[in-house]
């Protein structure tokens, strides 16, 4: 299964409110020391967050409670604290009740689940199903975190009317303070010094609030200290905005633009992730998945969908057997210096039982029905320049056609000798002028609890409505260098030019001035591409010119 070389290097995460967007299999690690000196698993991850998102269940000055996450990780007992008190004199004990677990995880007795009759350990089903009660990412966390994996930013609050981390400059200034900078560097070194081969880093951060500044400053730190290593940044955004929240929408726009520009400067590439259709101020409905029933207003639902896509599209450099590195993938996708890419997915991939992969691909039609996950509007009429495509969860027996020898072939796909050849030829037929790297993975995406129940009823092609308990699904995902993103960046520049920064106090308080806005506009126009790129988008299709790139498959 994807084990992930990058998981051994310390992934830095800024987290979406209410959900932890994290690839599966990324928290396994070697042994490390706990506060009491015992040894245990070390999830190689550094998670800066605010009080209220991560907070201690014991010894918690000014904290709002930790819900399900203990300060010391909760993975090991402390023999010193658990030992009987030897003091024989008068003793007064003061005990504070810990915060109750969120209702959604009260049924989980352990991180592994419970044994079934077939001897396999599986997660228990959620009985109450109160998914709207999930407030922060630790409400549904089943991964035990090492104490060195969490950094709490005490100067800002998670909720409330004041003291919130709401502007890019505020987040950027955090890592200019020696105590936070030294703490982050110390925790990064703790993990990177154990690496035999350091591919690079993945940075996950909110784009819509002050964590865009934290992420940008972290990417800059990584670029300075680990020059030549891959830095792939994922900018996470909540669901669609609402007309009645003008100030919140403006802050979202400003933080997103500042974040994208600064992250692109320090990263190998940056990819926004959201179930929203647009990054701008105009509200639009969320994206539609034909086979999913989800609520875009619940971060728990949208976070699960984005995590599914992220777990899929990062497979090429996370497999131990893959010759594709983070740097190779980034070089292919950053077409002509275009360092902002898009993510697309089909969740789940509609493979009907009894059909082969060539049959299903043929039924998809002339264009792949991608669902865009980078808030770039309608992808119709856009040009793709390079792409990395991953199809996972298709059984080997379905990879090729099962037609009897001598029967007429419905398409050239049915003549292919392997699943890899089927996928590669399909992409070549669909987009002959696009540089493509294709990867076929047998392992499906696991969607057992605590994954939300988005599959309680869905319609498969050729079949009626199905009610089924789903444990795993096939997924089709792609990272693409597309003109849709550069069209979106130009649109953001137009909206930004109409804003007056003097009206927004948090940005002024963080030291952002009107000259910074003008400089940002220039960089945004540069990021969206010079006029020659726009002419290329219009002329590439009829010209017949194409690019090629040799990227080894899995």
HELIX and SHEET records of a PDB file:
HELIX    1   1 UNK A    5  UNK A    8  5                                   4    
HELIX    2   2 UNK A   79  UNK A   82  1                                   4    
HELIX    3   3 UNK A  103  UNK A  105  5                                   3    
HELIX    4   4 UNK A  131  UNK A  133  5                                   3    
HELIX    5   5 UNK A  137  UNK A  140  5                                   4    
HELIX    6   6 UNK A  147  UNK A  149  5                                   3    
HELIX    7   7 UNK A  168  UNK A  174  1                                   7    
HELIX    8   8 UNK A  178  UNK A  192  1                                  15    
HELIX    9   9 UNK A  211  UNK A  225  1                                  15    
HELIX   10  10 UNK A  246  UNK A  266  1                                  21    
HELIX   11  11 UNK A  299  UNK A  313  1                                  15    
HELIX   12  12 UNK A  315  UNK A  318  1                                   4    
HELIX   13  13 UNK A  326  UNK A  333  1                                   8    
HELIX   14  14 UNK A  335  UNK A  337  5                                   3    
HELIX   15  15 UNK A  357  UNK A  363  1                                   7    
HELIX   16  16 UNK A  396  UNK A  398  5                                   3    
HELIX   17  17 UNK A  412  UNK A  415  5                                   4    
HELIX   18  18 UNK A  419  UNK A  430  1                                  12    
HELIX   19  19 UNK A  483  UNK A  497  1                                  15    
HELIX   20  20 UNK A  501  UNK A  503  5                                   3    
HELIX   21  21 UNK A  505  UNK A  509  1                                   5    
HELIX   22  22 UNK A  514  UNK A  528  1                                  15    
HELIX   23  23 UNK A  531  UNK A  543  1                                  13    
SHEET    1   A 8 UNK A 150  UNK A 157  0                                        
SHEET    2   A 8 UNK A  45  UNK A  51  1                                        
SHEET    3   A 8 UNK A  11  UNK A  13  1                                        
SHEET    4   A 8 UNK A 200  UNK A 206  1                                        
SHEET    5   A 8 UNK A 230  UNK A 236  1                                        
SHEET    6   A 8 UNK A 269  UNK A 273  1                                        
SHEET    7   A 8 UNK A 340  UNK A 347  1                                        
SHEET    8   A 8 UNK A 371  UNK A 372 -1                                        
SHEET    1   B10 UNK A 150  UNK A 157  0                                        
SHEET    2   B10 UNK A  45  UNK A  51  1                                        
SHEET    3   B10 UNK A  11  UNK A  13  1                                        
SHEET    4   B10 UNK A 200  UNK A 206  1                                        
SHEET    5   B10 UNK A 230  UNK A 236  1                                        
SHEET    6   B10 UNK A 269  UNK A 273  1                                        
SHEET    7   B10 UNK A 340  UNK A 347  1                                        
SHEET    8   B10 UNK A 475  UNK A 482 -1                                        
SHEET    9   B10 UNK A 384  UNK A 392 -1                                        
SHEET   10   B10 UNK A 435  UNK A 441  1                                        
SHEET    1   C 2 UNK A  31  UNK A  33  0                                        
SHEET    2   C 2 UNK A  39  UNK A  41 -1                                        
SHEET    1   D 2 UNK A 114  UNK A 115  0                                        
SHEET    2   D 2 UNK A 121  UNK A 122 -1                                        
SHEET    1   E 2 UNK A 445  UNK A 446  0                                        
SHEET    2   E 2 UNK A 472  UNK A 473 -1                                        
SHEET    1   F 2 UNK A 458  UNK A 459  0                                        
SHEET    2   F 2 UNK A 465  UNK A 466 -1                                        
END                                                                             
